[in-house]
Amino acid sequence: MRLLNRGTLMLALLSAGCGTGPAADTEAPADATAVQVDYEAIAQGIVTRAANVREGDRVMITGDPRDQELLENLVVNVMKRGGHPMLITSTERTTLRSYDDVPASYDSVEDPWNRLLAENADVWISFSSVETPDLLAHVPAERREARAAANQAIFNTVNKRNVRLVEIGNGLYPTTYTASTHGLKQDELARIFWAGLDTDPASLNAAATRVQGALTNGKEVHITGSNGTDLTFQLLGSQALVNDGAIGADDEAAGGGAVQVYVPAGEVYTAARPGTANGTVVVPRVLYLGQELRDVRFTFAEGRLTAMEGPAGFEAFKARYDAAPAGKELFAGVDVGINPGIPSNKVLGWVPAGMITVGVGNNTWAGGDNDINFGLWWFLPGMNLTIDGTPIIENGVLKN
């Protein structure tokens, strides 16, 4: 799962356990509206283009029974390529009961099945969605942190082995809740989401090349906004990564974050040089456990988060941060959205062209070396980004 905790892609599954059947009162599929979806075409694209499945690959597929038709199509398309699929389904009800009915003493125990999978899978395809945002609001932050910590070594194994990871969702999976966070009806978001899954990587090439060059060759990034955001940091000088929704031969040769894709796709990202972030980021909206926090202020000095201020209800967010391990305070990097097909005036997410995202904590997916089990990333719509004084984004619009 990525969502706003990118870099810990599979930890939600790893720390919650896996179910094998549907939950009671499971939400209807996102396409239960008038939206028509060709699940076979979507599955073919994910298996052949996104995951680049080949003969002999051992492929893990994890998702909710809600998506049974697409899950089955993924399984069959893996088999058509000569791969060996394993399908595991999990539900929110399983996750909830894994906390409510299971003693906390087991939270810190690494799961041997997940260890076995991490050491043997070649590809891991997962779904990422939020239906009940406050599902775990009653669970102490320390318990959630204990599970994440217990399984972080497993995720590090996945990273080290360069397992090809594909996340379907990227913060846009069209549940009723997710649609409401964007101010859209579910069928409106569904149309955007399913069309986005079918985006041709070639259509993103021009913007990807331009932004990748700037983030690779530039030295200093400056982000400003009318809400008081004013942040500077330096770049690593290494190759920025592109999420175009496809894992190619060059990506596999590079390994690391290059073999992790998130669909719908369309973004370029890189880690920041440690110790260089200074200034203030004012985040218009932070969504946490079903709460919406407005104008949350984060202050950085010499690459570290030194202060944070938020409105009423901020305490739960702060408690989760406080429970995280050392390294949580380190500024991580920047992500630039480049997909013109995802409307930035409607969608608050990673990929709309002109979206800026910054964060702290885990940044291995962006080419950094902070591999802790915690990361926070914040969307900054309508802002400005320059690299060495050259405008890349102005008032939320990606420059040509």
C-alpha positions as CSV (number, residue, x, y, z in Angstrom):
1,M,0.0,0.0,0.0
2,R,1.3,3.4,-0.9
3,L,-1.4,6.1,-0.3
4,L,0.4,8.7,1.8
5,N,2.8,6.2,3.3
6,R,4.7,5.4,0.1
7,G,7.8,3.2,0.5
8,T,5.9,0.8,2.7
9,L,3.9,-0.6,-0.2
10,M,2.9,-4.0,1.2
11,L,3.1,-3.4,4.9
12,A,-0.7,-3.0,5.3
13,L,-1.1,-6.5,4.1
14,L,1.9,-7.8,5.9
15,S,0.9,-6.4,9.3
16,A,-2.8,-7.1,9.2
17,G,-3.0,-10.7,8.0
18,C,-4.9,-12.1,5.1
19,G,-8.5,-13.2,4.7
20,T,-9.9,-15.7,2.3
21,G,-13.5,-14.6,1.9
22,P,-15.7,-11.6,1.6
23,A,-16.5,-9.4,4.6
24,A,-20.0,-8.8,5.8
25,D,-21.5,-5.7,4.3
26,T,-18.6,-5.2,1.9
27,E,-19.0,-2.1,-0.3
28,A,-20.3,-2.7,-3.8
29,P,-17.7,-2.6,-6.6
30,A,-16.7,0.8,-7.8
31,D,-18.1,0.1,-11.2
32,A,-21.6,-0.7,-9.8
33,T,-22.7,2.6,-11.4
34,A,-23.1,3.3,-15.1
35,V,-19.3,3.1,-15.6
36,Q,-18.4,0.2,-17.9
37,V,-15.0,-1.4,-17.3
38,D,-13.2,-3.9,-19.6
39,Y,-11.5,-5.9,-16.8
40,E,-9.8,-8.2,-19.3
41,A,-8.1,-5.3,-21.1
42,I,-7.1,-3.8,-17.7
43,A,-5.7,-7.1,-16.5
44,Q,-3.7,-7.6,-19.7
45,G,-2.2,-4.1,-19.4
46,I,-1.2,-4.6,-15.7
47,V,0.3,-8.1,-16.3
48,T,2.2,-7.4,-19.6
49,R,3.0,-3.7,-19.4
50,A,3.1,-2.7,-15.7
51,A,4.5,-5.9,-14.2
52,N,6.2,-7.2,-17.3
53,V,5.4,-10.8,-16.2
54,R,7.5,-13.5,-18.0
55,E,7.6,-17.2,-18.2
56,G,8.5,-18.8,-14.8
57,D,7.7,-15.7,-12.7
58,R,6.2,-16.4,-9.3
59,V,3.5,-13.7,-9.0
60,M,1.7,-12.7,-5.8
61,I,-1.7,-11.0,-6.3
62,T,-3.4,-9.4,-3.2
63,G,-6.7,-7.7,-3.1
64,D,-10.3,-7.4,-1.8
65,P,-13.0,-9.9,-2.9
66,R,-14.8,-6.8,-4.1
67,D,-12.5,-6.9,-7.1
68,Q,-13.0,-10.6,-7.8
69,E,-13.5,-10.4,-11.5
70,L,-10.3,-8.3,-12.0
71,L,-8.4,-10.5,-9.6
72,E,-9.4,-13.6,-11.6
73,N,-8.4,-12.0,-14.9
74,L,-5.0,-11.1,-13.4
75,V,-4.5,-14.7,-12.4
76,V,-5.4,-16.0,-15.8
77,N,-3.3,-13.5,-17.7
78,V,-0.3,-14.3,-15.5
79,M,-0.8,-18.0,-16.5
80,K,-1.1,-17.0,-20.1
81,R,2.4,-15.6,-19.9
82,G,3.8,-18.7,-18.3
83,G,3.8,-17.3,-14.8
84,H,2.7,-18.9,-11.6
85,P,0.1,-16.8,-9.7
86,M,-0.9,-17.0,-6.1
87,L,-4.0,-15.0,-5.1
88,I,-4.6,-13.9,-1.5
89,T,-7.7,-11.8,-0.6
90,S,-8.1,-9.6,2.4
91,T,-10.8,-7.4,3.8
92,E,-11.2,-4.4,6.1
93,R,-13.1,-6.7,8.5
94,T,-10.1,-9.0,8.7
95,T,-7.8,-6.1,9.4
96,L,-10.2,-4.8,12.1
97,R,-10.5,-8.1,13.8
98,S,-6.8,-8.7,13.6
99,Y,-6.5,-5.9,16.1
100,D,-9.7,-6.2,18.1
101,D,-9.6,-10.0,18.6
102,V,-5.8,-10.7,18.6
103,P,-3.6,-10.0,21.6
104,A,-1.2,-7.1,21.3
105,S,1.6,-9.4,22.3
106,Y,1.6,-10.8,18.8
107,D,2.0,-7.4,17.1
108,S,5.8,-7.6,17.2
109,V,6.1,-11.1,15.7
110,E,7.3,-11.4,12.1
111,D,5.0,-13.4,9.9
112,P,6.9,-16.5,8.5
113,W,4.4,-16.8,5.6
114,N,5.1,-13.3,4.5
115,R,8.9,-13.9,4.9
116,L,8.5,-17.0,2.6
117,L,6.7,-14.9,0.1
118,A,9.2,-12.1,0.2
119,E,12.0,-14.4,-0.4
120,N,10.4,-16.2,-3.4
121,A,8.1,-13.9,-5.3
122,D,9.3,-12.2,-8.5
123,V,6.3,-9.9,-8.9
124,W,3.8,-8.5,-6.3
125,I,0.6,-6.9,-7.6
126,S,-1.6,-5.3,-4.9
127,F,-4.7,-3.1,-4.6
128,S,-4.7,0.0,-2.5
129,S,-8.0,1.6,-1.4
130,V,-9.7,3.2,1.5
131,E,-13.4,2.5,2.3
132,T,-13.5,3.1,6.1
133,P,-11.0,5.8,6.9
134,D,-11.5,5.6,10.7
135,L,-11.4,1.8,10.8
136,L,-8.4,1.8,13.1
137,A,-8.9,5.1,14.8
138,H,-9.4,3.3,18.1
139,V,-6.2,1.3,17.8
140,P,-3.3,2.8,19.8
141,A,-0.6,4.2,17.5
142,E,2.0,2.0,19.3
143,R,0.2,-1.2,18.2
144,R,0.2,0.0,14.5
145,E,3.8,0.9,14.8
146,A,4.7,-2.4,16.3
147,R,3.2,-4.3,13.4
148,A,4.9,-2.1,10.8
149,A,8.3,-2.5,12.6
150,A,7.9,-6.3,12.9
151,N,7.4,-6.7,9.1
152,Q,9.8,-4.0,7.9
153,A,12.6,-6.5,7.5
154,I,10.3,-8.4,5.1
155,F,9.7,-5.3,3.0
156,N,13.5,-4.6,3.0
157,T,13.9,-8.2,1.6
158,V,11.4,-7.4,-1.2
159,N,13.4,-4.2,-2.0
160,K,16.8,-5.9,-1.9
161,R,15.6,-8.7,-4.2
162,N,14.2,-6.1,-6.7
163,V,10.8,-7.7,-6.7
164,R,8.6,-6.0,-9.3
165,L,5.9,-4.2,-7.3
166,V,2.7,-2.9,-8.9
167,E,0.1,-1.0,-6.8
168,I,-3.3,-0.5,-8.3
169,G,-5.0,2.5,-6.8
170,N,-2.4,5.2,-6.2
171,G,-4.8,7.1,-3.9
172,L,-7.6,7.2,-6.6
173,Y,-9.4,3.8,-6.2
174,P,-13.0,5.0,-6.5
175,T,-14.6,4.0,-3.2
176,T,-17.4,6.2,-1.9
177,Y,-15.0,7.6,0.7
178,T,-12.2,8.4,-1.7
179,A,-14.6,10.1,-4.1
180,S,-15.9,12.3,-1.3
181,T,-12.4,13.4,-0.5
182,H,-12.1,14.7,-4.0
183,G,-15.5,16.3,-4.0
184,L,-16.7,13.9,-6.7
185,K,-19.5,11.4,-7.1
186,Q,-18.2,7.8,-7.1
187,D,-19.0,7.3,-10.8
188,E,-17.1,10.5,-11.7
189,L,-14.0,9.2,-9.9
190,A,-14.5,5.8,-11.3
191,R,-14.4,7.1,-14.9
192,I,-11.2,9.0,-14.1
193,F,-9.6,6.0,-12.4
194,W,-10.4,3.3,-14.9
195,A,-9.4,5.5,-17.8
196,G,-6.2,6.4,-16.0
197,L,-5.3,2.7,-15.6
198,D,-5.3,2.5,-19.4
199,T,-2.9,5.4,-19.9
200,D,-0.3,4.8,-22.6
201,P,3.2,5.4,-21.1
202,A,4.2,7.0,-24.4
203,S,1.7,9.8,-23.9
204,L,3.7,10.8,-20.8
205,N,7.1,10.7,-22.4
206,A,7.6,14.4,-23.3
207,A,6.7,15.7,-19.8
208,A,8.5,12.9,-18.1
209,T,11.7,13.5,-20.0
210,R,11.6,17.3,-19.3
211,V,10.9,17.0,-15.6
212,Q,13.3,14.1,-15.1
213,G,16.1,16.1,-16.7
214,A,15.4,19.1,-14.4
215,L,15.3,16.9,-11.2
216,T,18.4,14.9,-12.3
217,N,20.7,17.8,-13.3
218,G,19.4,20.6,-11.1
219,K,20.9,21.6,-7.7
220,E,18.3,23.4,-5.7
221,V,14.5,23.2,-5.5
222,H,12.4,26.1,-4.2
223,I,8.7,25.6,-3.4
224,T,6.4,28.5,-2.6
225,G,2.7,29.2,-2.2
226,S,0.4,32.0,-1.3
227,N,-0.5,30.1,2.0
228,G,2.9,30.7,3.5
229,T,4.8,27.7,2.0
230,D,8.4,28.6,1.4
231,L,10.8,25.6,1.3
232,T,14.2,25.0,-0.3
233,F,16.3,21.9,-0.5
234,Q,19.1,20.4,-2.7
235,L,18.9,17.5,-5.0
236,L,21.0,14.3,-4.9
237,G,22.3,14.6,-8.5
238,S,21.3,11.1,-9.2
239,Q,18.8,10.0,-11.9
240,A,15.2,11.0,-11.0
241,L,12.7,8.1,-11.3
242,V,9.7,8.1,-13.6
243,N,6.4,6.3,-12.8
244,D,4.9,5.8,-16.3
245,G,3.0,2.7,-15.3
246,A,5.4,0.3,-17.0
247,I,8.4,-1.7,-15.8
248,G,10.9,-2.0,-18.6
249,A,14.3,-3.6,-19.1
250,D,16.1,-0.4,-18.1
251,D,14.0,-0.2,-14.9
252,E,14.9,-3.8,-14.0
253,A,18.6,-3.0,-14.6
254,A,18.4,-0.1,-12.2
255,G,16.4,-1.9,-9.5
256,G,15.1,-0.3,-6.3
257,G,12.4,2.3,-6.8
258,A,12.6,1.9,-10.6
259,V,10.8,-1.5,-10.3
260,Q,7.9,-0.1,-8.2
261,V,5.0,1.4,-10.2
262,Y,1.7,2.9,-9.1
263,V,-1.3,3.1,-11.4
264,P,-2.9,5.3,-12.6
265,A,0.6,6.6,-13.4
266,G,2.2,9.8,-14.3
267,E,4.9,11.3,-12.0
268,V,8.6,12.0,-11.6
269,Y,10.3,11.8,-8.2
270,T,13.7,12.0,-6.5
271,A,15.1,12.0,-3.0
272,A,16.5,15.1,-1.5
273,R,20.1,15.6,-0.4
274,P,20.2,14.9,3.4
275,G,20.5,17.9,5.7
276,T,19.5,20.6,3.1
277,A,15.8,21.2,3.6
278,N,15.0,24.5,5.2
279,G,11.7,26.5,5.5
280,T,8.0,25.9,6.0
281,V,5.4,23.8,4.2
282,V,1.8,24.6,4.8
283,V,-0.4,21.7,3.7
284,P,-3.9,22.8,2.7
285,R,-5.5,19.4,3.6
286,V,-4.2,16.4,5.6
287,L,-6.6,13.4,5.7
288,Y,-5.9,11.1,8.6
289,L,-8.2,8.3,10.0
290,G,-11.3,10.0,8.6
291,Q,-10.4,13.5,9.9
292,E,-9.7,16.4,7.6
293,L,-7.0,18.7,9.0
294,R,-6.7,22.1,7.3
295,D,-3.5,24.3,6.9
296,V,-1.1,22.0,8.8
297,R,2.3,23.7,9.2
298,F,5.6,21.8,9.1
299,T,8.9,23.5,9.7
300,F,12.3,22.2,8.5
301,A,15.8,23.1,9.5
302,E,18.9,21.4,8.1
303,G,16.9,18.6,6.6
304,R,14.9,17.8,9.7
305,L,11.3,18.3,10.7
306,T,11.6,20.5,13.8
307,A,8.0,21.6,14.4
308,M,4.4,20.9,13.3
309,E,1.2,22.7,14.1
310,G,-2.4,21.8,13.3
311,P,-6.0,22.5,14.2
312,A,-8.2,20.6,16.7
313,G,-8.0,16.9,16.0
314,F,-4.3,17.1,15.2
315,E,-3.4,15.0,18.3
316,A,-4.1,11.6,16.7
317,F,-1.9,12.5,13.7
318,K,0.9,13.7,16.0
319,A,0.6,10.5,18.1
320,R,1.2,8.3,15.1
321,Y,4.2,10.4,14.1
322,D,5.6,10.3,17.7
323,A,5.3,6.5,17.7
324,A,7.4,6.1,14.6
325,P,11.1,5.3,14.7
326,A,14.1,7.6,14.3
327,G,14.4,8.8,10.7
328,K,10.8,9.9,10.6
329,E,11.9,13.5,10.9
330,L,14.2,13.5,7.8
331,F,13.0,15.3,4.8
332,A,12.5,12.7,2.0
333,G,12.2,14.3,-1.4
334,V,9.8,15.6,-4.0
335,D,7.3,14.1,-6.5
336,V,6.0,16.0,-9.5
337,G,2.7,15.0,-11.2
338,I,2.8,14.9,-15.0
339,N,-0.4,13.2,-16.1
340,P,-2.6,15.7,-18.1
341,G,-5.5,13.2,-18.2
342,I,-6.0,13.4,-14.4
343,P,-7.7,16.7,-13.8
344,S,-5.8,18.7,-11.2
345,N,-8.8,20.9,-10.5
346,K,-10.7,17.8,-9.3
347,V,-8.2,15.4,-8.0
348,L,-5.9,15.8,-5.0
349,G,-3.4,13.1,-5.6
350,W,0.1,12.1,-6.9
351,V,-0.4,12.2,-10.6
352,P,-2.3,15.3,-11.8
353,A,0.0,17.4,-14.0
354,G,1.3,20.2,-11.8
355,M,0.8,18.6,-8.5
356,I,3.7,18.9,-6.0
357,T,4.2,16.3,-3.3
358,V,6.8,16.4,-0.5
359,G,7.3,14.2,2.6
360,V,9.4,12.8,5.4
361,G,10.7,9.4,6.3
362,N,11.0,6.4,4.0
363,N,12.3,7.4,0.6
364,T,13.7,4.2,-0.9
365,W,11.1,4.3,-3.6
366,A,12.4,7.7,-4.7
367,G,16.1,6.6,-4.8
368,G,17.0,7.5,-1.2
369,D,18.4,5.3,1.5
370,N,16.0,6.0,4.4
371,D,14.4,2.5,4.8
372,I,12.4,3.0,8.0
373,N,8.9,1.6,8.2
374,F,7.2,5.0,8.2
375,G,6.7,7.8,5.7
376,L,4.4,10.8,5.4
377,W,3.7,12.6,2.1
378,W,1.7,15.8,1.5
379,F,0.0,17.2,-1.6
380,L,0.6,20.8,-2.4
381,P,-1.8,21.9,-5.2
382,G,-1.7,25.3,-6.9
383,M,1.9,26.1,-5.8
384,N,5.2,27.0,-7.5
385,L,8.3,25.0,-8.0
386,T,11.6,26.2,-9.4
387,I,14.8,24.4,-10.0
388,D,17.9,26.6,-9.9
389,G,15.5,29.6,-10.5
390,T,13.8,28.0,-13.6
391,P,10.1,27.6,-13.2
392,I,8.8,24.0,-13.5
393,I,5.4,24.6,-12.0
394,E,3.6,28.0,-11.7
395,N,0.4,28.2,-9.6
396,G,-0.2,24.5,-10.0
397,V,0.4,24.5,-13.8
398,L,3.2,22.3,-15.2
399,K,5.3,24.4,-17.6
400,N,5.8,23.1,-21.2
